[in-house]
């Protein structure tokens, strides 16, 4: 947890976005003021709203206009991703860690979690799907920063055994990255629903057809699919065909999974440049 101190402080934009995630009223006007003061963020928002993802007939040049067109949820998700990715990029990490892989994996899980939650009305706290997906593996970064030698041993143990990453963590450290991620989010005062979802994303609570779907199950399904594509934090031992089985297990009909993944890939392609 002391490794949290190695991360840069949150920007004013990030603090305002977290307040909106916790239910506080955040106006487009105030958010626009903050964005306009950050030329990189403002430029990225303008670029996104003019991308092929939104297919605008006329070029949008105003931050306020872009915010109105994208909507608060999309703006919040995009800015959370941009701000946190920029924060990570300033951190000095050990050679065994790839910040590029971490950012790409985290962004992909965030985008897919949000896409899944939007299609399952019974998802618990769906507004936390993107940020929960974005930060689900924060603990792995903290282990790499705070315990670099142990992280190196984790990588070797995982590569040389048939055990899962979390089983290797239990053996070497006595705790998992998911538990550490949740502790960090509690310290940062993220909503409790997001903390729980991140803590349980490798062992989501059981649920029944027709009932509510825990956010942890949504993040778990997104994480499994993204890993199956080879977009993992550590180099995959063997990547087979894309596996959407965990997504189907959430109750999404098979004929709707193809369009869901197509939307995910389109959004991920449009936003990938912001998560380097």
ZAMARGU-4260 file (C-alpha; in steps of 0.2 Angstrom, whole numbers, plus 5000, padded with zeros to 4 digits):
<rodrens>
0) 5000/5000/5000 | 5015/5012/5003 | 5018/5011/4984 | 5002/5021/4982 | 5013/5036/4987
5) 5023/5033/4971 | 5009/5037/4960 | 5006/5055/4955 | 4992/5065/4964 | 4974/5066/4956
10) 4971/5080/4944 | 4957/5093/4947 | 4948/5084/4933 | 4950/5067/4940 | 4944/5073/4957
15) 4928/5081/4950 | 4924/5065/4940 | 4926/5054/4955 | 4914/5066/4964 | 4901/5063/4950
20) 4904/5044/4951 | 4900/5045/4970 | 4883/5054/4966 | 4888/5072/4968 | 4880/5084/4955
25) 4893/5090/4943 | 4888/5102/4930 | 4894/5102/4912 | 4899/5120/4914 | 4911/5116/4928
30) 4918/5101/4919 | 4920/5111/4903 | 4930/5124/4913 | 4942/5111/4919 | 4944/5102/4903
35) 4947/5119/4893 | 4962/5122/4905 | 4970/5105/4900 | 4975/5106/4882 | 4979/5088/4880
40) 4963/5082/4887 | 4953/5095/4878 | 4961/5090/4862 | 4958/5071/4865 | 4939/5075/4868
45) 4938/5085/4852 | 4947/5071/4843 | 4935/5057/4850 | 4919/5066/4846 | 4925/5068/4828
50) 4931/5050/4826 | 4923/5037/4815 | 4915/5030/4831 | 4902/5045/4831 | 4902/5049/4812
55) 4898/5067/4814 | 4893/5076/4798 | 4901/5092/4804 | 4917/5095/4813 | 4915/5099/4831
60) 4928/5112/4838 | 4920/5116/4855 | 4923/5107/4871 | 4906/5112/4877 | 4898/5106/4861
65) 4908/5089/4862 | 4902/5087/4880 | 4884/5089/4876 | 4885/5077/4861 | 4894/5063/4871
70) 4884/5064/4887 | 4890/5064/4905 | 4893/5045/4906 | 4903/5044/4890 | 4913/5060/4895
75) 4916/5053/4913 | 4922/5036/4907 | 4934/5044/4893 | 4941/5056/4905 | 4944/5044/4919
80) 4953/5033/4907 | 4963/5047/4899 | 4968/5054/4916 | 4973/5038/4925 | 4982/5032/4910
85) 4992/5048/4910 | 4995/5046/4928 | 5002/5028/4926 | 5014/5034/4912 | 5023/5045/4924
90) 5028/5031/4935 | 5045/5022/4935 | 5042/5004/4935 | 5054/4988/4936 | 5060/4981/4919
95) 5049/4966/4921 | 5033/4977/4920 | 5025/4983/4904 | 5015/4999/4907 | 5009/4998/4889
100) 5002/4981/4892 | 4994/4986/4908 | 4986/5002/4900 | 4979/4992/4885 | 4972/4978/4896
105) 4964/4989/4908 | 4956/5000/4895 | 4950/4985/4885 | 4942/4978/4901 | 4934/4995/4906
110) 4926/4997/4889 | 4920/4979/4888 | 4913/4980/4905 | 4903/4996/4901 | 4897/4988/4885
115) 4891/4972/4894 | 4883/4982/4909 | 4873/4993/4897 | 4865/4977/4890 | 4860/4969/4906
120) 4848/4980/4915 | 4849/4970/4931 | 4868/4974/4933 | 4871/4981/4951 | 4879/4998/4950
125) 4881/4999/4931 | 4889/5016/4931 | 4904/5009/4940 | 4907/4996/4926 | 4920/5006/4917
130) 4930/5012/4932 | 4929/4995/4940 | 4936/4988/4924 | 4949/5001/4922 | 4956/4998/4940
135) 4953/4980/4943 | 4971/4976/4942 | 4978/4991/4951 | 4985/4979/4964 | 4996/4971/4951
140) 5004/4988/4948 | 5006/4991/4966 | 5015/4974/4968 | 5027/4978/4954 | 5031/4995/4962
145) 5032/4990/4980 | 5038/4972/4978 | 5048/4971/4962 | 5058/4956/4966 | 5043/4946/4972
150) 5034/4952/4956 | 5048/4945/4946 | 5046/4928/4955 | 5027/4929/4952 | 5030/4930/4933
155) 5042/4915/4933 | 5031/4904/4944 | 5015/4908/4934 | 5025/4904/4918 | 5032/4888/4924
160) 5016/4881/4933 | 4998/4877/4929 | 4992/4888/4943 | 4982/4904/4940 | 4990/4921/4944
165) 4980/4923/4960 | 4985/4906/4966 | 5003/4911/4963 | 5000/4927/4973 | 4993/4917/4987
170) 5008/4906/4988 | 5021/4919/4987 | 5013/4934/4995 | 4998/4928/5006 | 4986/4940/4997
175) 4980/4944/4980 | 4981/4959/4968 | 4961/4960/4969 | 4961/4962/4987 | 4975/4975/4986
180) 4966/4984/4972 | 4950/4986/4983 | 4961/4992/4998 | 4968/5006/4987 | 4951/5011/4980
185) 4945/5012/4998 | 4959/5023/5002 | 4955/5034/4987 | 4937/5034/4992 | 4929/5026/4977
190) 4911/5020/4979 | 4909/5004/4990 | 4901/4995/4975 | 4916/4998/4965 | 4928/4992/4979
195) 4918/4976/4981 | 4917/4973/4962 | 4936/4975/4960 | 4939/4964/4976 | 4928/4950/4969
200) 4932/4950/4951 | 4940/4933/4951 | 4927/4925/4962 | 4911/4935/4959 | 4895/4931/4970
205) 4883/4918/4963 | 4868/4924/4954 | 4852/4917/4946 | 4844/4919/4929 | 4831/4933/4931
210) 4840/4941/4946 | 4852/4955/4948 | 4870/4952/4941 | 4884/4958/4952 | 4896/4970/4945
215) 4910/4959/4949 | 4903/4946/4937 | 4903/4958/4923 | 4921/4963/4926 | 4926/4945/4927
220) 4918/4941/4911 | 4926/4956/4902 | 4943/4951/4909 | 4941/4933/4904 | 4937/4938/4886
225) 4951/4951/4885 | 4964/4939/4891 | 4958/4926/4878 | 4962/4939/4864 | 4980/4940/4871
230) 4978/4957/4878 | 4985/4952/4895 | 4996/4961/4907 | 5010/4948/4907 | 5013/4939/4890
235) 5001/4925/4888 | 5007/4907/4889 | 4996/4902/4875 | 4982/4911/4866 | 4968/4902/4858
240) 4952/4907/4850 | 4943/4922/4857 | 4932/4915/4871 | 4915/4924/4875 | 4909/4910/4886
245) 4909/4920/4902 | 4899/4934/4894 | 4886/4922/4888 | 4885/4915/4906 | 4879/4932/4911
250) 4863/4929/4902 | 4866/4938/4886 | 4858/4929/4871 | 4870/4921/4859 | 4864/4931/4844
255) 4867/4948/4854 | 4885/4943/4858 | 4892/4946/4841 | 4885/4964/4840 | 4891/4967/4858
260) 4909/4962/4853 | 4908/4972/4837 | 4903/4988/4847 | 4917/4985/4860 | 4930/4983/4846
265) 4925/4999/4837 | 4925/5009/4854 | 4942/5001/4859 | 4949/5006/4842 | 4943/5024/4843
270) 4950/5026/4861 | 4966/5015/4860 | 4976/5031/4856 | 4972/5038/4873 | 4978/5023/4883
275) 4996/5022/4879
</rodrens>
